[in-house]
Each structure stands twice: as C-alpha cells, then as structure tokens.
Amino acid sequence: MCPHAAAPPRRTPSAAVRRRLAGCMACGGICLCVAATPTAGQTIGRDNYLRHLPAMPRLVAQTEASARLHLYGDPADLGYRDEAPVDGIDDTRGQHLLRIATRFAPI
C-alpha cells in the first residue's frame, strides 16, 4: 500500500441511527431510574403469615423410604416410646424433629 494513498472516508452514523440510539439510551435511563427507586413491599405480620400459605395436604402414613430409614423411630427398639402424643413418632425423636422444624421455620 502506498504511503501517499488517501485514507478511506470515515462513515458517520446517519441522523436516523443517532435518533434511535438516543431514544434507546433515554429509555434505558428511565428504566434504570425506575428500577433503582425504593418501593415498599407488602408486609405480612407474624400473626397473619399462616393465612397466606397454601392449604396443607392431608397427613398420610409415612413413606416407604421413611419407614426403611426409621425417620420417626424404630418400633422394634427397646427405647422406643410413643405416649405423648400417640402419633407413630418416637417421643424423643419427635421432640428433636420439632426443634429442627422450629429452628428453620420462616416465622
């Protein structure tokens, strides 16, 4: 290439392209301002929380996997006691499961 050759002319964006770009930038700026605006969320009080949850399914017998793993205690074990309440869960295991459920409850 010859060092004295003329450089190719620079292409500048047309007026329509500049308008479209300016419109997109303005729209993006508005969206950014709206998204950054602090809003007040719906507050659900502790007493009303359970009313907003979906209905719980009916309780049924434990699953086969839970029975195999003795999740609720092993009825064949000598230390198994199901007295208060009689619900099919070892009382000691039930207290422990309740503590876990209370610890990780959302309320």
C-alpha positions as semicolon CSV with decimal commas, in nm:
position;residue;x (nm);y (nm);z (nm)
1;M;0,000;0,000;0,000
2;C;0,130;0,337;-0,098
3;P;0,202;0,571;0,196
4;H;0,054;0,861;-0,001
5;A;-0,275;0,685;-0,073
6;A;-0,581;0,857;0,060
7;A;-0,743;0,701;0,366
8;P;-1,093;0,564;0,308
9;P;-1,363;0,813;0,406
10;R;-1,499;0,770;0,759
11;R;-1,861;0,671;0,778
12;T;-2,065;0,860;1,029
13;P;-2,398;0,731;1,153
14;S;-2,700;0,878;0,984
15;A;-2,944;1,102;1,166
16;A;-3,197;0,816;1,196
17;V;-2,939;0,592;1,363
18;R;-2,839;0,871;1,601
19;R;-3,206;0,934;1,693
20;R;-3,270;0,564;1,752
21;L;-2,957;0,538;1,969
22;A;-3,057;0,845;2,171
23;G;-3,407;0,702;2,220
24;C;-3,269;0,369;2,340
25;M;-3,034;0,543;2,582
26;A;-3,317;0,759;2,718
27;C;-3,542;0,454;2,761
28;G;-3,261;0,267;2,936
29;G;-3,201;0,560;3,167
30;I;-3,569;0,581;3,259
31;C;-3,583;0,205;3,324
32;L;-3,273;0,228;3,540
33;C;-3,420;0,514;3,744
34;V;-3,748;0,328;3,795
35;A;-3,571;0,006;3,894
36;A;-3,349;0,188;4,142
37;T;-3,639;0,362;4,314
38;P;-3,703;0,213;4,660
39;T;-4,050;0,068;4,692
40;A;-4,247;-0,050;4,992
41;G;-4,320;-0,422;4,978
42;Q;-4,625;-0,590;5,114
43;T;-4,572;-0,664;5,481
44;I;-4,724;-0,976;5,624
45;G;-4,732;-0,975;6,000
46;R;-4,633;-1,272;6,210
47;D;-4,995;-1,337;6,312
48;N;-5,121;-1,335;5,952
49;Y;-4,838;-1,535;5,794
50;L;-5,004;-1,876;5,811
51;R;-5,321;-1,746;5,644
52;H;-5,120;-1,666;5,329
53;L;-4,977;-2,018;5,291
54;P;-5,144;-2,270;5,061
55;A;-5,356;-2,540;5,221
56;M;-5,156;-2,826;5,365
57;P;-5,207;-3,170;5,216
58;R;-5,375;-3,434;5,428
59;L;-5,146;-3,631;5,655
60;V;-5,093;-3,988;5,548
61;A;-4,879;-4,275;5,669
62;Q;-4,505;-4,238;5,642
63;T;-4,344;-4,317;5,311
64;E;-4,165;-4,642;5,244
65;A;-3,829;-4,463;5,249
66;S;-3,904;-4,301;5,587
67;A;-4,000;-4,642;5,728
68;R;-3,680;-4,803;5,594
69;L;-3,465;-4,524;5,741
70;H;-3,662;-4,522;6,069
71;L;-3,709;-4,145;6,037
72;Y;-3,976;-4,147;6,308
73;G;-3,803;-4,406;6,526
74;D;-3,774;-4,785;6,522
75;P;-4,071;-4,953;6,694
76;A;-3,855;-5,263;6,746
77;D;-3,601;-5,064;6,952
78;L;-3,620;-5,106;7,331
79;G;-3,601;-4,728;7,387
80;Y;-3,893;-4,652;7,153
81;R;-4,173;-4,473;7,339
82;D;-4,483;-4,326;7,173
83;E;-4,702;-4,198;7,455
84;A;-4,749;-3,825;7,442
85;P;-4,894;-3,776;7,183
86;V;-4,962;-4,113;7,026
87;D;-4,874;-4,024;6,668
88;G;-4,645;-4,302;6,547
89;I;-4,330;-4,099;6,619
90;D;-4,088;-4,185;6,898
91;D;-4,133;-3,914;7,161
92;T;-3,761;-3,832;7,184
93;R;-3,729;-3,828;6,804
94;G;-4,046;-3,617;6,776
95;Q;-3,908;-3,355;7,016
96;H;-3,585;-3,341;6,816
97;L;-3,772;-3,308;6,484
98;L;-3,987;-3,032;6,636
99;R;-3,676;-2,841;6,745
100;I;-3,536;-2,870;6,392
101;A;-3,866;-2,755;6,240
102;T;-3,885;-2,461;6,480
103;R;-3,527;-2,362;6,406
104;F;-3,580;-2,350;6,030
105;A;-3,940;-2,221;6,028
106;P;-3,986;-1,898;5,829
107;I;-4,164;-1,726;6,118
